[in-house]
Amino acid sequence: MNAATLRIHQTAMRIFAERGGTVIGVSDLAREAGVARGTIYNNIPDPSDLFVPVCDMVAAEFRESMGLACAHMDDPAEKISASIRLSIRRVHDEPHWGRFIARYAMLEPKLGSFWAEMPAVELRRGLASGRFRFQPDQVASITATAGGGTFGAMTLVLNGHRTWRQAGDDAAEIILRGIGIEPAEARAITQNELEPLPRMTAFNAA
């Protein structure tokens, strides 16, 4: 994705997050992005159908960024905690991203698909090693609970009810305790310092 296309997609994400809906006028998009209408048409095959490509961009970037952020972690509990806490921190760092996720996650399943991927793998790995304690057929329910709890915590941050640290640490601790981590250790894991996810503006820009 070149820099102009990324800028257009980023702007579209912000407009969707602020205004709702799934269609944006080309003139509005060009004005908000600070580019000419011709730039929109030269970089976007169908400007009237940007919602799905924006969802694809958000989902792919999030998956890639989270994978890089957790690549050095070996403990499945640490990886699950980090995935929750970093998601919630990004809402603080990039509110438009958070509002987009909060508004559309239930409408577009791909925005929540991450929770059925890496966290599910780590749950199965932790269960097999004895790190976690739950029934094997509960993985889907646990990932749905983790994803839903994370989205709920994002909303708390967006609405100013909790800080990203409070909401992230609480959500991660609750999930870890629910899958069998002792309370004191669950709390300790959620206190590990993490580097924030990179801002989306750096995603595959060229």
C-alpha positions in Angstrom: 0.0 0.0 0.0 1.6 3.3 -1.1 1.5 6.4 1.0 -1.4 8.1 -0.8 -3.6 5.0 -0.6 -2.7 4.6 3.1 -3.6 8.2 3.8 -7.0 7.8 2.0 -7.8 4.6 3.9 -6.8 6.2 7.2 -9.0 9.1 6.5 -11.9 6.9 5.6 -11.4 5.0 8.8 -11.6 8.2 10.8 -14.7 9.4 8.9 -16.5 6.0 9.4 -15.5 6.1 13.1 -16.9 9.7 13.6 -20.0 9.6 11.4 -21.0 6.0 11.1 -22.4 4.5 7.9 -20.4 2.5 5.4 -20.3 4.9 2.4 -18.3 8.2 2.0 -18.7 10.8 -0.7 -15.5 11.3 -2.8 -15.6 15.1 -2.3 -15.8 14.6 1.5 -13.0 12.0 1.4 -10.7 14.2 -0.7 -11.3 17.2 1.5 -10.7 15.4 4.8 -7.6 13.6 3.3 -6.2 16.9 1.9 -5.9 15.4 -1.6 -7.4 16.1 -5.0 -10.4 14.1 -6.2 -8.2 12.7 -8.9 -5.8 11.3 -6.3 -8.7 9.4 -4.9 -9.7 7.9 -8.2 -6.1 7.1 -9.1 -5.5 5.1 -5.9 -8.9 3.6 -5.0 -10.5 1.3 -7.6 -14.0 2.0 -6.2 -14.3 5.0 -3.9 -17.9 4.2 -3.2 -17.0 0.8 -1.7 -14.2 1.7 0.8 -15.7 0.2 3.9 -14.6 -3.4 3.3 -11.1 -2.5 2.2 -10.7 -0.3 5.3 -11.9 -3.2 7.5 -9.4 -5.5 5.7 -6.6 -2.9 6.4 -7.5 -2.6 10.1 -7.7 -6.3 10.6 -4.5 -7.1 8.8 -2.5 -4.4 10.4 -3.7 -5.3 13.9 -2.8 -9.0 13.3 0.6 -8.1 12.0 1.4 -5.5 14.8 0.3 -7.9 17.5 2.3 -10.7 16.1 5.4 -8.6 16.1 4.7 -7.3 19.6 4.4 -10.8 21.1 6.9 -12.6 19.0 9.5 -12.7 21.8 7.1 -14.0 24.4 7.1 -17.8 25.2 4.6 -17.9 28.0 1.0 -18.3 26.6 -0.4 -16.4 29.6 1.9 -13.5 28.9 0.9 -13.4 25.2 -2.8 -13.5 26.0 -2.4 -10.7 28.6 -0.4 -8.6 26.1 -3.0 -9.0 23.4 -5.7 -7.7 25.6 -3.6 -4.9 27.2 -2.1 -3.7 23.9 -5.4 -3.6 22.2 -6.8 -1.4 25.0 -3.7 0.9 25.1 -4.0 1.6 21.4 -7.5 3.0 22.0 -5.8 5.6 24.1 -3.0 6.2 21.6 -5.3 6.2 18.5 -8.9 7.0 19.5 -10.2 7.0 15.9 -9.0 3.4 15.6 -10.7 2.5 18.8 -14.0 4.2 17.8 -13.9 2.3 14.5 -13.4 -1.0 16.2 -16.1 -0.2 18.8 -18.6 0.9 16.2 -18.1 -1.9 13.6 -16.7 -5.0 15.4 -20.2 -6.5 15.7 -21.1 -5.6 12.1 -17.9 -6.9 10.4 -16.6 -10.2 11.8 -13.2 -9.8 10.4 -12.5 -7.0 12.8 -12.7 -9.5 15.7 -11.2 -12.4 13.9 -7.9 -12.0 15.6 -9.3 -13.5 18.8 -10.0 -16.8 17.1 -6.4 -16.9 15.9 -3.3 -16.2 18.1 -5.2 -16.2 21.4 -6.9 -19.5 20.5 -3.5 -21.1 19.6 -2.0 -19.9 22.9 -5.0 -21.2 24.9 -4.6 -24.7 23.4 -0.8 -24.6 23.9 -1.3 -23.6 27.6 -3.9 -26.2 28.1 -1.7 -29.0 26.6 1.3 -27.9 28.8 -0.8 -27.8 32.0 -0.4 -24.0 32.3 -4.1 -23.4 32.0 -7.1 -25.3 33.4 -10.3 -25.4 31.4 -12.2 -27.9 29.2 -10.8 -28.4 25.7 -14.2 -27.6 24.1 -14.3 -24.2 25.8 -11.6 -22.5 23.6 -14.1 -20.7 21.4 -16.1 -19.5 24.4 -13.0 -18.2 26.1 -11.8 -16.3 23.0 -15.2 -14.8 22.5 -15.2 -13.7 26.1 -11.7 -12.3 25.8 -12.6 -10.4 22.6 -15.9 -9.1 24.0 -14.3 -8.1 27.2 -11.6 -6.3 25.4 -14.0 -4.4 23.2 -16.0 -3.5 26.3 -12.9 -2.2 28.0 -12.0 -0.2 24.9 -15.4 1.6 25.3 -14.6 2.4 28.9 -11.4 4.1 27.8 -13.1 5.9 24.9 -15.8 7.2 27.2 -13.3 8.3 29.9 -14.5 5.9 32.6 -11.2 4.1 33.0 -7.6 4.7 32.0 -6.0 2.4 29.5 -3.9 0.9 32.2 -6.8 0.3 34.6 -9.1 -1.2 31.9 -6.3 -3.2 30.2 -4.9 -4.7 33.4 -8.3 -5.5 34.8 -9.5 -7.2 31.7 -6.3 -9.2 31.3 -6.3 -10.3 34.9 -9.9 -11.4 34.8 -9.3 -13.6 31.7 -6.1 -15.1 33.1 -7.8 -16.0 36.4 -10.7 -17.5 34.5 -8.4 -19.9 32.6 -6.6 -21.1 35.7 -3.8 -18.7 36.6 -3.5 -18.0 40.3 -4.7 -14.5 41.3 -1.3 -13.3 42.5 0.5 -14.5 39.3 -2.3 -13.2 37.1 -1.9 -9.7 38.7 1.9 -9.9 38.3 1.7 -10.8 34.6 -0.5 -7.8 33.9 2.1 -5.5 35.4 4.7 -6.4 32.9 5.8 -3.4 30.9 5.0 -3.5 27.2 6.0 -1.3 24.3 2.8 0.2 22.6 1.7 -1.1 19.3 3.1 1.1 16.5 0.7 3.7 15.1 -1.2 2.7 12.0 0.3 5.6 10.0 3.4 3.6 9.7 1.7 0.5 8.3 3.2 -0.6 5.0 3.7 3.0 3.9 6.0 3.4 0.9 
